[in-house]
Structure formats: structure tokens, C-alpha cells
Amino acid sequence: MAYLDNKRIQTNKRNKIVCNITIPISITNSLKFIQFIFSENQSITKRSIINLYKYLKKINEEIAYQNNYTALYYFRFLKECCSLIVDQRLNINLDNYEGVLIDYFNDNVSENDIPDEVIIECINNITELKDRDLSNDDIQFLSNWIESRLTNSYIYENIDDIQNLINELKIDDGKNNKKLLSNFEYCINSLYKDLHSAKINANHAAKDISFNNKDSLMNGINNTLKKYNSPSNKLTTGYRAFNKMINGGFEGARQYIFFGLPKSFKSGNLLNMALSICKNNPNYKTKDPTKRPMVVYFSMENDSEETMQRIFTYLTGSEDLHDFSPEKAFDLLNKEINEKYNISLRILFRPNRSVDTSYLYNIVEDMELDGEECICMIQDYTKRIRSTTYNQDLRLELGDITNEFSVFSKEMNIPLITAAQLNREAYRIMEAMSNSGKKDIAKALGSSHIGESALILENLDYGFIINKEYDKDSNTSYISYKILASRARHDDEDQLAKYFAQPMENGMKIEEDINSDECIAVENIGGSGLDFGNKKQNTKEDIIKRFNINSKKSKSNDIKQKDINSIEASIEEDIKF
């Protein structure tokens, strides 16, 4: 009996005609795939381009394009560019593609293979990406197209071997059963590997790294460098000391939690962070170039109207939204948020415990339909949302919530920022210190004062204790930050790895210093600014100016000479750097 064995199957696979596809790719689709391989959309992986190239190599040019030489030229341009990228023979990107491709095709491809006018048209087609890159929907459609056709080609390549083995199993008298089953298993496993490799939308598998595989390792290195060298990897705030505390900015796939007492400016701090991110990241690029970047402020504490009033106070200092006509209020908000900033803001409110963490995915999907991309999710706050499992034990429930937050941030590759409560012991300590006139109260608290659940600490990447304090001596309000948990590596002697206090401009706005020559954060409330390598951190004039700003509630905004004299002595040492 002549049955197929493993050796024969392997030989058959090697001897198969690779170019077994006779259906051509149209000119329109060739141009679209040319854009696909040069697109800067981050959802495109090297694996997807490799699979496209595998499919192109399977097309039999002679049969597929026997009556359409024009379409053949576009196909050859696409196939050649795919080969250059997959084999890494040339360093091509959207910054240098035009000159590089023209030189390459002039030197290596004859006019008979691809006419010059086709090369120019294809290059112009790539140029269109600069004005409008492919969207995530475009990428998904093209990826599905590649996957389905490559899958079909693998099935047709193996179908004869499988059918022959099935026929031989049917007529086998039992003597060769073991060998036939072994061969059948080998054939099926071989097909499975091919089919699995065709699934280019398996995002997690595409990011796996094998140190034993050169292509896998190089792909992992390139993806890592691309991520950490991207200006969109971190979302910078307007606070120099805070940026240093969190290693430069809020990172994607990280969870940040601010801990505080009830009514301790937790919501106000989150809103400040949202507005500061919008303001201070002008070069941010979305993963989907067709979408507008948006920060989501998802409150389950304060309704949208109260949040709007807070934003208005943040922008104006002391004005009340109710004193403005709708048209004037719109003009002010539109000018300050939409026109000035590259990143915009979306405010959402849902009642306490009305949704679970899966609702975050719904928010992101709804935004995509509106042409927006969520680049940061800020949720106010952990205790007011449910986990998907809903555990009646609050301690376990909060652990589940923060675990699901962590999963969300990693799947979306965006930072998730939220807040949580400190416990009663923390309240007792802070109240006692405040009543006795102590300052820098947050310094006295630690991880043991986190409310309800220590499981929260296991799931977060960065944790902070925050507290709002008023310093009578300088007539200044501060928001203080003490680090509890951090992914950043800091020198043990670095003050910013532990604690600082940032002054506030008004009752709602935390004062920014990212564009200033000096850092205005202080190591101790009532003390001098932190040293960032500047010769002078707080000049006499700067401190007097800030004192003047925080004296707006007085009858006059001018500091009198006796006020200047009273503070000069206390700041004399601050300016001797």
C-alpha cells in the first residue's frame, strides 16, 4: 500500500508551486496596500506586513495578470516595496521614502518591469498619507483581507495531502494505522501552524518576544525603542516637580492613584491633571492618525454641571459661570480648551455605582465613532464604580476594581488615573496635626493609612498621598504630594522621590511652572523652591509677586512697604544659591 509518510509530506510541501493563487489584486487595492505598508498607524505590526508579503509571493503573475499588464505593474511595485521592508534591505519611512524609492527603482528595476509613470503615481499615493493616514478601521479591513486570503491559500495547499491521508485511512486494514495516524496528525499540525501564522490580528501574540529567534528579538527591540522614543509615550503635566516624581509624565499602560481624605481636593486634583495634560502636550500623536486626541474625565462624584463650574473657576480665577451668557461662556471655554490645546477634554458623569469597569471600554468605543481617541482615562473615583464580578466584601471589591483598571490601561495602552480614600486613622492624624498648627501633614502618612483595601497597592503602578494646606505666613494654599509606590527609579536622597508641595493660584487651580525658569514646588510648606539646577529658584521679586497674587482677597492688590519688609528677611537665604 502506498501511503504518505512525514518525509513525503515535507517533500511535497517543499516542491509545491508557491505561486498557486490566480486571482489578481486590483490597482485600487494595490495602491491601498502600498499605503498600508508605509502607514505610521501604530496598530500595524511587522507581522502583518510579513503576512502580506507571503500572500503576494503566492500569486501567479503569468496567470493572474495575463490580460491586465497595467495592474501587474502596480502589483510589482507593491511586492517589491514589501520585500524591501520585510528583508530590511533599505531604511524607508515617511520622511525619506521619495528619494530612496526613486533611486532604488532606477538602479534595480527595468522600465519593462515597472514603467516610470507607475512608480511616480505609487510614490504620490504614499504622499497622501501625510495629509490623511489610514484609520484603525482601514487597517482592520485590510488586515482581515490579508488574513482571510492567506488562510484560504494554506488550506488549498494542504487539502490534497489531507484528502489522500483520509482516503488511505478509510481503506487501511489496520497494519499501517499507527503510521497513518501519525502522518495525519503531522499534516494537521502543519496546517494549524500556517493558519495560526496568518492571524495577524492576534495583537498579544504579535508582541511576544523570543530571544532564540532573531526576527522576534529584533521586532521586540524595535517596538520597545519606538514606544519609549515616541513623544506620545508620556503625557507631561504643567508641574515640574510632579513630572520628575513620575519619571517625566503619565505613561501608557500604567495606573496612578491619588489617596486623600473626603473633601481633600481629590476631585479637584484629578481635574487639574486632566486640564494640565490637555495644555502641555502639543506634539502628541494618536495611535490612529485620523482621530483627535481626547482626555476623558469620568466623574461618578460630581455631576457635569459642577465640573463645568470648576473648570470655569480654573480658567478665570474667581468668575462664576452663572454670570456669563451662554455665548460668552462658550467663547471662553472654546478658546481656552479647543483652540489653544492640541488635546481636548471629554467630561462624563454617571451616578454612584451605576456602572462597572467594563463601561470604560464602551466609552472608548463611542469616542472612536465620534472621531476621537481616548489617550488618558481619569476616573473619579474607585469606590464609586463596580467591578465586573461585584464582590460584596468591600476589601476584595476594591482589589478587583483596581485590578480591572490595570488590565484596561494595558489593553488600551493609556494611563488610567483615579483616586481613593485614606482611612480613619489618617483622618485622626491629620486633624490632630492641623489643630496643633503643624505643616506638611501628608509627610506623616504612609501605605498603612490606605482605606479599606491593601489589595489596591498590589495593582497600582504609582500611588500618592495628597493633602491641601493653607500657609498663613505666605498667604498661600498648597497641594502636597507624597509618593507611596513608584515604578520610577530615583536616587534615595532625591527629595522629589518622597515629597513636595505645589502652590495654588486660586481655590481651584494648581499653579504651573513647566514654562518657567524656576521650579515653584517646595520641600517644606513655607520653605524655598526645589533646586533643578538653576542658579536662582525663587528670587525676591518672584516671591513678592506670588505673595501679591495670593493677596487678591484684600482691599488692594498692591503689597505695602511694611509687607515687603516683613518677608524680605525670610527670603534672604532663599536667593543665595
N, C-alpha and C positions, 0 to 999 in steps of 0.2 A: 504494500500500500504506500502510495506517495503522499506523505503528509508534510505540512510546513513545519520546520523547526525554527528555533530562535535565530540561528545563523542565516537561514534562508530569508527570514523576515527582515533582518537587519540589512542583508544584501539587497533585497527588493527595495527597501526604503532608500538606500544609497543610489540605486540605479533608476529610481523613478524619475520621470521627466518633471523637473521642478516647475517648469512653465506650463502648468496644466489648466490655467484659467484663460478662457477665451472671450470673456465679456470685457469690453473696453471701459476705461474711465473717461467720461466726457471732458471737454475743455473746461466747462464751468467747475466741475468737481476737481480737476487738476489744479486750477487756479486757487480754489478754496483750500486744498491740501497744502499748496505752496505757502499760503498764509499760515496754515496750521503749524508747520514745522518751524516757521520764523517768529511766531507769536510770542509775546512776553507774558501771556496769561499764565499765572502760576499753577493752574490746575493741569497743565500739560506736563507729562513726565517723559523722561528719556525712554522709558519702556514703551510708551505709546508711539513714539517716532520709530523705534526699532520694529514694532509690530507692523506699522505702516510699510516700512521698507521690506519686511518679509513678504507682505502681500504683493507689493509691486513686483518683486522678483519672480513671483509665481505666474504673472501674466505673460501669455504667449503673444509677443508683439506681432508676429507674422500673421497669426490667425485673427487676433482681436482687432487689429487696425489695418486689415488688408484693403479696405475700401475708404480709409479715412486717414491720410498721411498728416493732415493738419493737426488732428487730435493727438497723433503719435508724437509730434514734436513737443507738445505741452507735457505729455506723459514722460518723455525722456528727460525734460528739464526737471520735473518733479523728482523722478527716480535718481537723477544724478545729484541733486541737492540733498536728498535723503541720505545717499551714500556718503557724501562729504561730512554730514553731521554725525551719522552713526559711527563712521570709522574715524571721526575726529581728524580728518586729513587737513582741514582748514579751520581756523578760528573765525567763525562767522557769527555776527549778531546784527541787530538793527542799526548799530552805529557805523558799521563798516561794510555791510553786505554789498552795496552797489559796486564799489571799486574792486572788491575781492572777487565777486562773481564774474564781472566782465573780463577781468584778467584771466580767471581760470578757464572760462569757456572759450576765450580767444586762443588760449595756448593748448587746450586739451580736447576740444570738441570741434569737429569739422562742420562747415556750413551745410553739408548734406544731412548730417545727423540732426542738427537743430539750427534753423535759419536765424540770422541776427535779429530780424524783426520780432521773432517769438521770444528770444532772450530778453530784448528790451521790454516787451509787454509784460513778461513774467516779473521782471525786476520792478516795473512800475506798479504791478499788483502788490508786491511786498511793501512798497512805499505807502500804500493806503493804510497799512497797519498803524502808521504814526498818527493818523487822524482818527481812526476808529479801529481799535484792536478787536479781536474776536471775544465775544461774551462767553460766559460759562455755559449758556445754552448752546451756542455754536459748537463749543468744544465737546459737550456731551453728545450732540448729534453726530459729529464726525467720529468721535471715539466709538460710539455704538455701531456706526457704519463699518469701521475697520474690524471691530470685534466679530460682528455677525458674518462678514465675508471671509475673514481668516478662519473662523470656526468651521464654516461650510467647506472650505478648501481642505482642511485637515481631515474632515470626515470622508470626503471623496477620495483622498489619497489612501486612506486605510480601509475603505469599505470592501475592496476586493479581497484583501488578506483576511478580514474578519469573516466575510461570507464563505471563503474557502475553508477556513477552520471550522465553521459551523457545519458545513456540508460533510466534512471528514468526521466530525464528532457524531453526526447522525448515523453514518454507516460503519462506524468503528465497532469491532467485535469485542472490545474490551482489552485487547492485548496492548494497544497503544494509548489507552485512555489517559493515563497519568501524564505522558509526554504531550498529548494534545491539549490537555487542560493547562499544563504549564505554558505552552506556546500561546494558548488563547489568553491567559492571564497577562503574559508579556505584551501581547498585541493591544489589549485593552488599556493596560497601564501606559503604554507608549502614546496611545491616542489621548488618554486623560492628561498627560503632561503637555501635549500640544494644545489641547483645549484650554487648559489652565493658563498657559503662557499667553493665550490670545485675550484673556480677560484683563484688558488694560485699565479698567475702571476700579480694580481692586487696590484702592489708594494705600491701604496699610501695607499690603504685600509689596507694593512698588517702592516703599520706603525702607523695607528690610535691608540689612547690610550683612553680607558675608565677607569676612576677612580672607577667606580662602578663594574668593572669586574676584579677579582684578576689576572686571566691569562693575560688579556690585560695590566694591570698595571705593572705586573712583566716583561712582554715582553718589555714594553716601558722602564723600568728601566734598564734591561739588555742590550738593544740596545744602550741606552744612554751611559752607562758605557763602553760598548765595543768600541763605537766611540771615546770617549774622552780619554780612556786609551790606545788607539792604537798609536804606534809610527808613523803611517801614517796619523794621524789626522791633523798634521800641517807640513807644508814644511818650514824648517828653512833656513834662509839666512846666509851669512857669516858676517853679521854686527850685533854686539851685541846690539847696541842702537836701531837699527831698529826692531830687534826681540822683544825687550821689548816694543816698541811702538805698535806693532801689536799683543801683548799678546802671544808671543812665536813663531809665524810663520804664514804663509799664511794658512788659514783654508778652508776646502771644503765647498761648498755652500755659499761662500762669494764673493762679488765683490769689487775690490780695484781699485781706480782711482787716478792717479798722474796728477796734474794740473800744467801747466807751459806755458811760452811764446813760440812762434815759435823759433826754433833753441836754445832751452834752455836745451838740453840734455834729452828730454823726451824719445826719442827712445833709446838713449844710456843707460839711467837708466833702461828701460824695458829689454834690452838685458843683462845688468849686473845682474838683478834679475833672469833672465832665467838661466844664467850660474851658478850663485851662488846657486840656488835651486838644479841643477844637481850635484853640487860638495858637498853639505853639508847635504845630507840625505841618508847616506849609508844603513840604516836599513829600508828604505821604502818598504812596501809590497803592491803590486797591488791588486785590488778587485778580478781580475781574475788571479789566480796564474800562469797561462800558458802564460801570456803576459809580455812584457818588459815595465817598466815604462818610459814614454816619456813626456818631457815638450815641448809644441808647442809654437813657436814664429811666430805668424801670422802677417806679416807686410803688410800694404797697403800704407806705406810711402816710405820706402827704398826697392829697389829690392834685390833679393837674393845675387847677386854678391857684392853689397855694404855691406850687412850684413856679408857676409863671410870675407870681408876685415876688418870689425870692430872686428870680433871675433879673427882674426889673430893678430890684434894690441893688443887686450885684453890679449892674451896669451903670446906674445913676447915682448911687451912694445913699440917697435918702428919699428919693421921689416915690410916690405911691402910684401904682398903675391906675387906680381909680380916678386920678386927677387928670388923666390924658384921654383924649378922644381915641376911638379905635384906630383911626387912620394914623394919628401921630404915634401911637404905641406901636403899630405895625411898622412904620417907617424906622423907628428907633431900633426895634428888635431885628428887623431885616438887615439894616445897615451894620449893626454890631455883630451879628452872628453869621448871616449868609454872605454878605458882600466882603467882609474883612477876612473871613477864615476859609481855608481850603476844605475844612471838615465841618459838617453841620451837626445838628443835635435833634434827636427824636425823643420826646417825652411821652411816657406811657404810665397809666395808673390802673391798677386792679385792686379790688378790696382785699383786706387781710385774709390770708389762707384760701383765697378763691381759686387759685391755680397751683399746679405743681411745677417742678423744674422742667418738665418736657415742654412747657409753654414757651420756654426760651427759644426752642427750635422753630416754633410757629412764628415767633416774632421775626426771626432771621429770614424765614421763607417768605413772609408777607412783604418784608422790605425788598427782597430781590425782585418781586413782581412790580414794585414801585420804582425800580431802577436804582436801588440803594444797597450798599453793602455795610453790614454791621462790622465795625473794626474794634469795638470795645463795648462790653456789656456791663453796665453798672446797675446793680440790683439793691434796693433799699427795703428790707434787709433780711437776713437769713431766717429769723424766727417767723416772718410773715408769709413765707412760701411753704408749700408742702413738698415732701419727697414723692417720688413716683410710687414707692411702696407703702407709704404712710404708716409709720410706726407710732403706736400710742405712747411709748416711752420717749419723752422729750429728748433725753440724752442721746438715744440711738437715732431718733428722727433728725436731730441737728447734724449728727455724724453722716447720715445718709444724704442730707441736703448738700453739705459741703463736698461730699464725695461725688455727687452728681454734677455739682458746679465744676469740679475739677475735670470730669470727663467732657463736659460741654466745652470748656475752654480749650482743651486739647483737640477735640474733634473739629472745632471751628478755627483753631489756631489764632485765637484772640485773647486778650486779657479779660478776666472776669473780676470785677471789683465790687465788694459788698461790705456790710458792717454787721457787728454782733454785740451782744450785751456783756458788760462786766458783771460780776456777782455782788451780793450784798456786802461781803467783806470789803470789797473795793470801795463801795459807797461809804462804808463806815470810816475807812482810812482817809478818803478824800474829803469827807465832811469835817473830820477832826483836824486835818491839816489846814483846810481853808479857814476854819473858825479861829485857828491859832495864828493866822497871818502867814503861813508858810507858802513858798512859791515852788514852781517846778514839781507839782504834786504827782504828775504821771511817773516821775522817776521812782516813786515808792512802790509801784505796782509791777506785777510780773505775770507769768503764764498761769500761776495758781489762782489768779483772780478772773479768769475767763468764765463767763456764766454758763451754767448747765452742763456743758459737754467738753471734756478734754479731747474727744474724738475730732473736734474741729481742727485742732492743732496738727493732727496727722495728715489732713487733706490740703491744708493751705501751703502756699509757697512763700508768701510774705505776710507777716502779721504785725500790727502796730497798735499800741495803746495811744489814744488821743484824748486831749482834755483842753477845754477853752478856759483861759485865765485872764484876769484883768490886773495890770500892774499900775497901782495908783501913782507911784513915783514918776513914771514916764507918761502917764495918762494913755496907756496903750493896751489894747487887747491882743492876746496871743493865742495861737493854736499850737499845742505842743505834741510832738511825735516821739514815742519810744518804741524801738524795734523789739519784737518778741521772737520772730522767726524770719530767716532770710536765706535766699539762695545765693546772694552776692557774697563775694569774698572780700573782707575788709581787714585792714590792719587792726589788731586788738587795741591799739592806742588811738585809733581813729574815732573821734567824738561822734561823727555822723553815723557810725555803725550802731550807736546806742541811743542818742537823744539830741533833739534841738527844738527850739520854739520859733515859729514864724509869726511876725506881726500881722495884724489885720488892718485894712484900710477903713472899713466901716463895719457895721454889725453883721454884714453878710459876706463880704469879700476878703479872702486871704490875699495879702499883698504879694505881688510877683516881683522877682528880681532877676529873671533869666536874661534880660536885655540890659541889665545894669552893670556898672563896673565893679560893684561890690555885692557881697552876699549879706543880706539883711537878717538872716537867721541868727539866733543867739544860743550859746551853750547854756546860759542860765538867764531866766527872765529877770530883766533889769541889768543884764551884763552887756558886753560888747558883741559885735558881729563875729561870725566864724571866719577863720583865715583860709582863703582859697588861693593863696599865693600872691595876693595883691599887696601893694605897699601900704595902702590905707583901706581899711574895711569900712569904717564909719568916721567920716570927717566931722568936725564940729558943726559945719554948716548943714550937713546931711541929717544929723541927729536933731538939730534945731528945726529943720524943715519938717521932719517927721513928727516932732512934737507939735508943731503948728498945725499939721494936717489933722492930728488927733485931738485938737482943741476946738473943733468946729462947733461943738455944743455951747461954747462960751459966747458971750455977747459980741466979742470981737475975735476975728481970726488972727490978729496980729499978736505976736509974743512981745510982752513988755520987757523992758530992760532988766527989771528985777527977776523975771523968769529966766532970762538968758544967764544972768549972774548965778542963779541958783543951780543951774545944770552944768555950767562950764566946768566947775570943779570935778563933777562926777564923770565927765567925759574926757578930761585932760589926758588920762592914761590911755584911753582908747585910741588916740590918734598918734601915739608914739610907737610906731611899728618900724 
